[in-house]
Amino acid sequence: MIDQLLHNFPPTATTSQGVPFWSPPKRLPKPIIFDAADPLHMQFVMGAANLRAFMYGLSPPPDSHRSAEAIAALLASSPKCKVAPFTPTLDASIETDNKEEDERRKAAAAAEEMMDDATKIEQAVIKLRRVVTNDLPPSFGVKVNEFEKDDDANFHMDFISAFGNLRARNYQIEEIEKFQAKLKAGRIIPAIATTTAMATGFVCIELYKQLLSLPLESRRNAFANLALPGPLLMLSEPMACAKIKSGQRWDPDMYMDVDEVAYPEGHTLWDKIVVPNASTLTLQGMMDVLLKEHKLALTELGLPKGEKSQAVYSKILPNFDNSANLNRKLTELISSISGKDVTGSLFLAEAIIFQWEMVGGDDVTAAKVLLDFTA
């Protein structure tokens, strides 16, 4: 909604770097006030109303559903057709490059995010059942309205052209005639039936190769462009995933070479260190398994909490009380912080940092740890 967008980011808004928010390529939009005397406004209202009537199985009056004058008179006489004044939504989340604004909106939505998916689904089902029981007639049903651009009686192109032109008017973009909109819509269906189908086919071929465990030499990256003469189809052999090996690497944060030990040696970003039977382990138990089986000593562990990470174990943070979490079961620890029930699932512990337990204490680049709660 344009009013909400301008409420969050008025014309004078600036980014976190102090430059105007509404700088190119962004266009400063302007709200449109409904005017029954504007043919484009009435085209939108008639198109939307008739599409909605078809979907709900309603039969519009035959003498007025295409009459802008009749609908305008109805809008003017019915108090239910008055446009309500704009009331801003205070917690509307619109991603920007202003970190402070984004953090404020994300914090406002954190309470809802803490609710697990099962509870959200249950509440939604209860709400839907209440509406079906109390508010809808027994014979209620909705009809599928399949798009057909060449039938001028179905209001499809009336709605699409009006909607597109109103959006263009918001951003001062050139508007187009209904016939031009029909030509553009006519190109969409062939594009879906060709390019999308072709891309899906290429992906499925590679999935078959994966299921058959074929070597990397048989895999292919595909580039296809049907708009170029030919059309252009290019296939190339993909590169192998980079292997992480022990040795020196350049650390851009420290601005120097650092010695690192890879574990396992030559692992890739797809490899995982699996901790089995994690549902029976405490945090201390997980640490013992990693130390005994992999010679990895835990130095830092953070768990996701909304958009951030909360430390639950640390040998680096000053005065951090590690004893508070060592005897807590992993399932309870993860649930209390992230709000996720990990029972019966696989949990990727991405915020774990390890130290190699060897003389010299070199830093370790270890594969990510996967906690197996399925047992």
QUIKA-V614017 format. One record per pair of residues at least 24 apart in sequence whose ideal C-beta (glycine too) atoms are under 6 Angstrom apart, sorted by sequence separation. I is the first residue (numbers start at 1). J is the second residue. If there is no record, write none. Layout:
i=I j=J
i=I j=J
//
This chain:
i=216 j=240
i=346 j=370
i=347 j=371
i=157 j=182
i=243 j=268
i=42 j=68
i=346 j=372
i=2 j=29
i=241 j=268
i=310 j=337
i=3 j=31
i=345 j=373
i=2 j=31
i=343 j=373
i=344 j=374
i=195 j=226
i=303 j=334
i=342 j=373
i=305 j=337
i=149 j=182
i=303 j=337
i=304 j=338
i=303 j=338
i=36 j=72
i=149 j=185
i=36 j=75
i=283 j=325
i=284 j=326
i=309 j=351
i=283 j=326
i=282 j=327
i=283 j=328
i=282 j=329
i=34 j=83
i=281 j=330
i=302 j=351
i=301 j=352
i=278 j=330
i=279 j=331
i=300 j=353
i=299 j=353
i=299 j=355
i=296 j=354
i=297 j=355
i=297 j=357
i=295 j=357
i=7 j=88
i=15 j=97
i=16 j=98
i=3 j=86
i=15 j=98
i=16 j=99
i=4 j=89
i=8 j=94
i=57 j=143
i=55 j=142
i=4 j=92
i=55 j=143
i=55 j=145
i=54 j=145
i=278 j=371
i=273 j=367
i=278 j=372
i=279 j=373
i=261 j=356
i=272 j=367
i=278 j=373
i=271 j=367
i=272 j=368
i=273 j=369
i=274 j=370
i=275 j=371
i=276 j=372
i=272 j=370
i=274 j=372
i=277 j=375
i=267 j=367
i=261 j=362
i=263 j=364
i=259 j=362
i=260 j=363
i=261 j=364
i=262 j=365
i=263 j=366
i=51 j=155
i=50 j=155
i=260 j=365
i=47 j=155
i=51 j=159
i=47 j=158
i=48 j=159
i=47 j=159
i=43 j=158
i=47 j=162
i=44 j=162
i=43 j=162
i=244 j=365
i=40 j=162
i=40 j=165
i=29 j=170
i=29 j=171
i=27 j=171
i=2 j=170
i=113 j=306
i=110 j=306
i=106 j=307
i=114 j=339
i=116 j=341
//
